[in-house]
Amino acid sequence: MESAGASQWLVQTFADEAEHSYLSDAEYPALMTALLDWIDKGDKPSPQKVAALCAQYEAGFGKGCHLQPDYRPPPLSSRVPALGR
């Protein structure tokens, strides 16, 4: 994204869920609220904001926020051989 000059349009969140393609019930509305606030209000979310929203949504959707706002993945070069990229 950086090399394409589009990093301003990317926000990444990470969760330590046990399932690959399922988030907890509180995580979905937190992510959607953050996305809609960005679209409608120009309020670009941070991973910390999404995690805070998730904690708020737990009251109505149950416990289970697994978002890790401080997680930073290692560089792609350390995880994928150059020929595989």
C-alpha positions as CSV (number, residue, x, y, z in Angstrom):
1,M,0.0,0.0,0.0
2,E,2.8,2.4,0.9
3,S,4.7,1.9,-2.4
4,A,1.4,2.4,-4.3
5,G,0.8,5.7,-2.4
6,A,-2.4,4.4,-1.0
7,S,-1.6,3.7,2.7
8,Q,-4.0,6.4,3.8
9,W,-6.8,4.1,2.7
10,L,-5.7,1.1,4.9
11,V,-6.5,0.4,8.5
12,Q,-5.6,-3.1,9.7
13,T,-7.0,-4.8,12.7
14,F,-5.9,-8.1,14.1
15,A,-7.7,-10.6,16.2
16,D,-6.5,-13.8,18.0
17,E,-9.7,-15.7,17.1
18,A,-9.5,-19.5,17.0
19,E,-11.6,-19.6,13.8
20,H,-10.2,-18.3,10.5
21,S,-13.3,-16.6,9.1
22,Y,-15.5,-15.9,12.1
23,L,-15.2,-12.9,14.5
24,S,-17.1,-12.6,17.8
25,D,-20.6,-11.1,17.8
26,A,-19.3,-7.8,19.3
27,E,-16.4,-7.5,16.8
28,Y,-18.6,-7.2,13.7
29,P,-20.6,-4.1,14.7
30,A,-17.4,-2.5,16.1
31,L,-15.7,-2.9,12.7
32,M,-18.8,-1.7,10.8
33,T,-19.2,1.3,13.0
34,A,-15.6,2.3,12.6
35,L,-15.9,1.9,8.8
36,L,-19.1,3.9,8.5
37,D,-17.7,6.6,10.7
38,W,-14.8,6.8,8.3
39,I,-17.1,6.9,5.3
40,D,-19.7,9.3,6.7
41,K,-17.7,11.5,9.0
42,G,-14.2,11.2,7.6
43,D,-13.1,9.9,11.0
44,K,-10.3,7.4,10.1
45,P,-10.3,4.6,12.7
46,S,-7.3,3.3,14.6
47,P,-7.0,-0.3,15.8
48,Q,-7.3,1.1,19.4
49,K,-10.6,2.9,18.5
50,V,-12.0,-0.3,17.0
51,A,-11.0,-2.3,20.1
52,A,-12.7,0.3,22.3
53,L,-15.9,0.1,20.2
54,C,-15.8,-3.6,20.5
55,A,-15.6,-3.4,24.3
56,Q,-18.7,-1.1,24.3
57,Y,-20.6,-3.6,22.1
58,E,-19.9,-6.5,24.4
59,A,-22.7,-5.1,26.7
60,G,-25.3,-5.9,24.0
61,F,-23.6,-8.8,22.1
62,G,-21.8,-10.7,24.8
63,K,-18.2,-11.0,25.8
64,G,-15.6,-12.0,23.2
65,C,-13.6,-9.2,21.8
66,H,-10.3,-10.7,20.6
67,L,-9.0,-7.6,18.8
68,Q,-5.3,-7.0,19.4
69,P,-4.8,-3.3,18.7
70,D,-1.1,-3.3,19.5
71,Y,-0.2,-6.3,17.3
72,R,2.2,-5.6,14.5
73,P,2.8,-8.5,12.0
74,P,6.4,-9.2,11.1
75,P,7.5,-8.1,7.6
76,L,6.2,-10.1,4.7
77,S,9.8,-10.8,3.7
78,S,10.3,-12.7,7.0
79,R,7.2,-14.9,6.3
80,V,7.2,-15.6,2.6
81,P,10.1,-16.5,0.4
82,A,10.9,-13.9,-2.3
83,L,9.8,-16.4,-5.1
84,G,6.4,-16.8,-3.5
85,R,5.5,-13.1,-3.4
